[in-house]
Amino acid sequence: MQIREVIAQLEKEMYIAAKNLQFERAARLRDKVKELKDAHNIKNKENGTSFKNH
């Protein structure tokens, strides 16, 4: 599995967790996605910027 596929899967799990009100799990997944994107210098598709925590 390529890194972008891994990130896409984690993002999907993150959104599902948030939808199911599993916010702590969603936050852990968000942090993992950010870590992977930063490590592999991957930008967000939506706006071309790095994934940021809010």
C-alpha positions in Angstrom: 0.0 0.0 0.0 1.3 3.4 -1.0 1.6 6.2 1.6 -1.2 8.2 0.0 -3.5 5.2 0.2 -2.6 4.8 3.9 -3.4 8.5 4.5 -6.6 8.2 2.6 -7.7 5.2 4.7 -6.8 7.0 7.9 -8.7 10.1 6.9 -11.7 7.9 6.1 -11.5 6.3 9.5 -11.1 9.7 11.1 -14.3 11.0 9.5 -16.2 7.9 10.4 -15.0 8.2 14.0 -16.1 11.8 14.2 -19.5 11.0 12.7 -19.9 8.3 15.4 -18.9 10.9 18.1 -15.6 9.1 18.8 -13.8 12.4 19.0 -10.7 11.1 20.9 -10.1 8.4 18.2 -10.7 11.0 15.5 -8.2 13.3 17.0 -5.6 10.5 17.2 -6.2 9.6 13.6 -5.9 13.4 12.6 -2.6 13.6 14.4 -1.3 10.4 12.7 -2.4 11.8 9.3 -0.6 15.1 10.0 2.5 13.2 11.1 2.6 11.1 7.9 1.9 14.1 5.7 4.7 16.1 7.4 7.1 13.2 7.2 6.5 12.7 3.5 6.0 16.4 2.6 2.5 15.8 1.3 0.2 18.8 0.9 -3.6 18.8 1.3 -5.5 18.5 -2.0 -8.2 21.0 -1.0 -6.0 24.1 -0.5 -2.4 23.1 -1.2 -1.3 23.7 2.3 0.0 21.3 5.0 -2.6 19.7 7.2 -3.1 21.9 10.2 -4.6 21.3 13.7 -7.3 23.8 14.7 
